[in-house]
């Protein structure tokens, strides 16, 4: 029979437009429930399929009738039915936000007179926004964007662009794929260039510590009094080095006094005083110091891959727009938080959420903004 009768314009115009608005909102809330699973499990390396939904406090398996988006959280007043432990408002917020995002996609791109292309556009952008939502909440909490989101986003964006070229305002399959690849290249290339430049200009962070602060180096992270920093967040290049002047240094089998400690994990050496050691042979090191110098990045590689995934959906023009707008949003947010004493100048700030917000602005009106600016 084919799909033509299903997407006949006359048939769709018989159904009220906002019936589909309701469908998109409800479907978005259901997807939002799944996104909550991704937000919780992906950073922990857990499967998003098994085990089924359960309370993280008492491991109570949540039955389907207690897993209704929005309704269940409100009915239970944000608490587990079994143990009464609090359930984060994030679950409700993500479900509502996803529902609103899906609804917005239909309102912006839905057209009953052109049902098939408008439905495809709304669905593709809805999937795109779902990925942005997952990345945003994970980055806010963990300062990472998982590869499942970035590499997966590149793949989905490339396939969507090939099958639906109007995503990039072109009409052939090869042109759509080319625009997607160009967007990926522009996104990754520009952010990587900024990362390298930031490394040259701001590649070291000097932290002043209370006198006689204990600093512990384990096999996976450096432990400061107020935080734990995994090595993968510090060591990216061969030249990255942690340095400190230590009053005392204690290893498992010996100790040192008043020495310089330098650790270059990528280059494979640990220097204590004038002695060079293999870091793999030193599973534990405890130093006492009042200062430590850490390598740092203007951005992480996760942001590079994230912008590439965004470029796969919105092309190089959207990448440039997102970069400029996200910089403005991030600057305003950072200064506001500092003014409110919610963060320090030297504290970390996730950049992924601002890129995501800028990309959302692009698909809902960024092109019109750019055209208006150039028209002026």
C-alpha angles and dihedrals in degrees: 000000000000129000097275095093090048092056097038107143094222091054093050093047089059089064116074111256093231092054084073089044088060091046092053092047094050092044090049092053090052090050088047089059088057091046089058088058090052093047092052101039108033096067089049093052092243127146115262090210105049139074100031120244111302141162109270090214104050099011090236109169106237112228119222094254089059092048100068109136116252094347098070095049091050094043092051091041092235097305137113113261091220106041102012091232113155118265113214116255085230089083092059093041094052093048092049093043092050091048091051091046093053091045090050091052091055093045091049100042106017116111122169091202089060102031103164101047093038092049091049091049092049093048095047093050090044090056089047092052091047089058091048091052093052092047092048097053094042092049092049092053104033105018090234137100110211120234089237087069099039102040091033090051092052091052095046092045092051093048092045091050091050094048096038110033094174085076084081097031092256130116109214129074094234092047091053092050091046092052090049093051090046089052092050092050093047093047096049095038097051096045092045090052090051089048092053093046091048089052091055094047102034104016097133133054119198112205119197111212135188114274113278094013113174113232117189126199115198130175092275110023149012113247119213123182093262104030150011118236117198114223092237088067092054108035117062105132135039089250096056111116136175110213135183141157105236127202088200135005124197124194126178092265106022147010142224136204130214098355139143114248120201126175122191103176097176091052091045103238141113119196121199111178104317095331121102119207138180107254090215088063092054108067093168134029128172120193133179115214144138096224141032131188115214130189113238142181131225084223137357130246087251089068090051092054092041093056089048089055090049090049090054088064104034105026131227094304090056090047092056091046092048092049094053096042094043090053090054093046092046092049093050092046093047095049091046093052091048091049089051089049091239093126142012128242091251098045122110121261125191112238098189095080092056092049088050093051092048091050090051090051089052096055093046098045113331094114091054090049092052093046090050092051093050091044089057 
